């Protein structure tokens, strides 16, 4: 959703690079480009004006003029101001001191409240809570049935005493649900309310009546991030008519302009608490303003990637795989292990989304978007078409075996051969990293290549200095070396000059230590 905005900002910052000092014209030009980028992204005009004023004020200040790299400092300012308009710090759910905690969802029809109720229930369940979804949307056809299906998929309970389709009193259902949750010991109640195609008095009255009946601890306004400026107008109407405590953005995976996300927190004064970026139940998470700002500026979102990995991979499995790779040049690591690792990565979500969280990947959007997610399935099919012996020892796979595997997995023989070759290369590289060798091709950095054997070789080569081919220079070097040996022999046992600190002989560190003091 923020691709266009990210590209425009990246081009703006690119023009600032290489400048030793930013002039007034540079700052005004950059501010103009940022303003255009935000307006094209459908950010509300008052938000754009406030944002640009802050950036220009700080960019003219001492923090830029004294910076070694002014363009990086401007990027830092834009990043901090983006975090500010997105809400600042991450807003967490408030839970009641005495359960159940009541969370009421409000918003227009089509914003995705019912689906989001299931996602929120699944998220709460993963956090260790026992949520109850309540069907209070009794107007929209099959809304009750939809919530029941979503709740079943999420593995959470649902309270739906009325059939809906225009039958039943939503206020009474909401009131009874709290007593039902207390009796059945559900600690969170998520109330799914009705919506309308637009703001009207009936919608506001019903939402206000449900609010008064259950006294919710949190009222979350669900807004479709794809509807642009109308999202801000609707949010203001709900804030004034019913009131809400936080915002949930749905459909963040769309390709529409994402100005609503950048505007709504600043205009309404209510923070964005959750974001939904897909159709699956696990495409939902807490909203972090700093991480979203990093994504917009192309800096990635490593923290979210780490959190996903921690939720998917177990420490025991990771340690087991590491021991296999570290032993006997990784030969204990088989294709079965490779398949298990691949399936674990697949559980984390779309490969393209995971790559998009890495810093610097904004420059490779076209390549990432062209990734075929089915390649993982094809690789899994090839491995599963092998016998246990072939998975354990791929070196036995000859021409006839490759033909059989290709027929079983529905691919070309060349694909099987390519997979086996890539597996051997990947195993070799991962084994080297597990044994402390680091990444190949980077021998000069500790832990990044050049294992113990290479370090010994480098030390051995560094022992003796090469003699100059110039006889005069060689003779001068030999005389200087002889003088150093003579001074060392006359000095103290600790290598200090003789005389104990005579003013004519000033002590100097050896060259090897001087380079660390620079």
Buried (B, 14 or more C-beta within 10 A) or exposed (E): BBBBBBBBBBEBBEEBEEEEEBEEEBBEBBBEBBBEBBBEBBBBEEBBEBBBEBBBEBBBEEBBEEBEBBBBBBBBBBBBBBBBBBBEEBBEBEBBEEBBBBBBBBBBBBBBBBBBBBBBBBBBBEEEBBBBBBBBBBBBEEBBBBBBBBBEEBEBBBBBEBEBBEEBEBBBBBBBBBEBBBEEEBBBBBBBBBBBEEBEEEBBEBBBBBBEBBEBBBBBBBBBBBBBBEBBBBBBBBBEBBBBBBBBBBBBBBEBBBBBBBBBBBBBEBBBBBBBBBEEBBBBBBBBBBBBBBBBBBBBBEEBBEBBBEEBBEEEBEEEBBEBBBBEEBEBBBBBBBBEBBEBBBEBBBBBBBBBBBEEBBEEBEEBEEEEEEEBEBBBBBBBBBEEEBBBEBEEBEEEBBEBBBEBBEBEBEBBBEBBEEBEEEBEBBBBBBBEBBEEEEBEEEEBBBBEEEEEEEEEEEEEEEEEEEEEEEEEBEEEEEEEEEEEEEBEEEEEBEEEEEEEBEEEEEEEEEEEEE
